[in-house]
Amino acid sequence: MSRGYRNDNIVPVLAIIVICFLVYITTEAARMMGHNLVPLLGLSTAYFLAQPWTIVTNLFVHGGIWHLVFNMLTLYFFGTFLIRLIGIRDFLIIYFGGGILGNIFFMLLGPSYVIVIGASGAIFALGGALAVLTPKLRVYIFPIPAPMPLWVAVLISFVILSFMPGIAWQGHLGGLVFGLIAGLVLRRRIHTPLS
């Protein structure tokens, strides 16, 4: 059975992007007025039991405009491609499942009192699923001028980001693991021109 390219509804991807921008504007406006919303919305292992909602809300919070822009561009390209392949329901499962598993990895492997924010774990889940579903897809990553398989680009991005200071690699790893597993499950019933 082929379900490839069956859905042109990218509204969920756009909705997540809009929410992330609105949350960023809100947190910045609050900061300018002397209020820090990040501890209320970001995830910290030490305070998780008192603030369990942060396992989801932290996916919408970003630490700066470039953090936000880079994540949202990647979300747009990965998300719109993936949602057309697998549909809205499976896209949302991979996005939020990957984000939550990334947060769990961070709580298990990361420092207890650090606040983690950002959609990177969820986005790595999308990249992992796409790498399994479309292994022949070739992409460019700046500044490398030659195309490469998506799975190579995802792996290179993971390794590079893992060594950057201030990056919660644990969240990236958890998201990537979720995406790879989801891709393997979906691959049994979805055939694409790039598989």
C-alpha positions, 0 to 999 in steps of 0.5 A, a space after each residue: 500500500 502506498 501513502 506517499 505524498 497524500 496530504 498537502 495540509 501543512 497547517 500543523 507545521 505552520 501552527 507550531 512555528 507561529 506558536 514558537 514565535 508568539 512564545 518568543 515574543 511573549 518571553 522577550 516582552 516579559 523580560 523587558 518588563 523584568 519578568 523571566 518566564 523561562 523557569 516557568 516554561 522550561 524543563 528542569 529535572 530538579 523542578 519537574 515534579 512541581 512543574 510537569 507541564 514543562 515536558 511539553 511547554 519547553 518545546 515552544 521556548 527558545 533562548 534567542 532569535 537565532 536559536 528560534 530562526 534556525 529551529 523553525 527553518 529546519 522544522 519547516 523543511 523537515 515538517 512540510 516534507 514529512 507531513 505530506 508523506 505520513 499525514 497529520 496524525 503521525 507527524 504530530 506523534 513523531 514531533 511531540 513523541 520525539 520532543 518528550 523522549 528527548 526531554 526524558 533523555 535530558 532528565 536521565 542524562 543531563 544536569 539536574 538544575 539546568 533549564 532546557 528549552 527549544 524544539 531541537 529534540 522534536 526536530 531531530 525526531 523528524 530528521 530521524 524519521 525522514 532519514 529512514 523513510 527517504 534514505 535516497 533524498 539528497 540535501 545541502 547543508 551550509 557551507 558544504 557545496 555538495 549534496 549529501 544523503 539526508 541521513 548523513 546530514 542528520 548525523 553530521 548535524 547531531 555530532 557537530 551540535 553535540 560538541 557545542 557548549 550550551 547544547 542539550 545533546 541528550 534531548 537531540 539524542 532522545 528525539 533522534 532515537 524516537 524518529 528512527 524507531 518511528 521511521 522503521 515502523 512507518 517504513 513497513 507501510 509507506 513506500 516513497 520514491 526516495 526509499 
